[in-house]
Amino acid sequence: MKITDVEPIVVSWPPFENSFWTSLNRIGQVSELVVLVHTDEGITGIGEAHGGSMHYIDNTGVAHISGAGSTVTDILKPLLIGENPLDNERLWSKMFGLTYQKGWSQIGATRQQILAAMAAVDIALWDIKGKAANMPVWRLLGGYRNTVPCYVTGGYYQDGKTIDDLTAECKSYVETGYNAIKLKIGGVTVEEDVDRVTAVREAVGPDIDIMVDVNEGYDVRTAIRAARLLEPLDIRWLEEPVHWYDRIEGLRQVADATTIPIASGEQALTRWDARDLLTRGGIKIMQFDCTRSAGITEVLKIAGMCAAQNVNLALHHDPQVHGHVMAALPNGEILETFPSAARDPIWAELFSVRPEIVNSQMELLDRPGWGLELNEDTLEKRGVRG
């Protein structure tokens, strides 16, 4: 089998009318990089990645791919044409080598863009591998189970949003069957956030798990103070509590000062970043995002490292991909999902066939590869092809 073409499509949705805020960052729009890897045997692999600007509009109004999208076309595609798509380890090493070769900074992409483009390609290669073997990726990777517990991420800050709005939102998640909810904190004072989380705990009751995500919004002292105030509320984990520049040693200080388990890893780009979080960061939950960086081939190595450290996986974003990894391995704990099309239209609109989430469980499909089919109407309406 040989690769005959590598086709990137950047799919973007219109800006939100009312942006969603984490502690420090505004989410004003959603986009996804879809990569199709075609072969001479008629098998096409679907890959995905996200992060950063991936298209622009020129002065004539024509849209063009950029960032990780153009990295696929201009840099990775020439390396991959004619290769055997089943050789994922060798191809991963070939692509990763671009990030440290002599003159790497002159090739026209940042390291992060290369790693995001690699992620989409590598994920497509695993789809091909599953389709060639006529089995779903979750079974190909280990087949520990075919269902995965899920939580919903919500509780964002928005203009005009009150605590009553927040509690109504969270009760709606429970009514649809979710038993675990993650809330954003760190965007107001610690005391205000404790009031917000307290209100949610009182609204949903003691049997619903609550996680809180600071998105790197605190310094160490503030993180420790917030953690201690949140401990009586039975918090399942505290996520990314400290600023980006202190996400290893500072994170460990927070972990040592609270009874709430610490989760982190979505900002990690490689197994080496993950290693530092595991050995020095004090985390109990690993949240590596293989659709943001480096792909399935890399996250499998990280999962093995986690197992040796008694750390479970709660991989970040894109549940249609990460669900397969979580189902395949014994240390897959719980999967992040975004069921609201108002916050994340990807789940609602990008696929014509995908798994369903019922009562806080995703049941993986018994279809080859990822088991996904793309919604061609969405690609036509919102896609920019490379």
Secondary structure, DSSP 8 states (H G I E B T S, - for coil): --EEEEEEEEEE----SS-EE-SS-EE---EEEEEEEEETTS-EEEEEE--S--EEE-TTS-EEE-HHHHHIIIIIHHHHTTS-TT-HHHHHHHHHGGGTSTTGGGSSS-HHHHHHHHHHHHHHHHHHHHHHHTSBHHHHTT-S-SEEEEEEEE--B-TT--HHHHHHHHHHHHHTT--EEEEE-SSS-HHHHHHHHHHHHHHH-TTSEEEEE-TT-B-HHHHHHHHHHHGGG-EEEEES-B-GGGTTHHHHHHHHH-SS-EEE-TT--SHHHHHHHHHHS--SEE---TTTTTHHHHHHHHHHHHHHTT-EE---S-HHHHHHHHHHSTTB--EEE---TTT-HHHHHSEEE--EEETTEEE---SSBT--EE-HHHHHHHEEE-
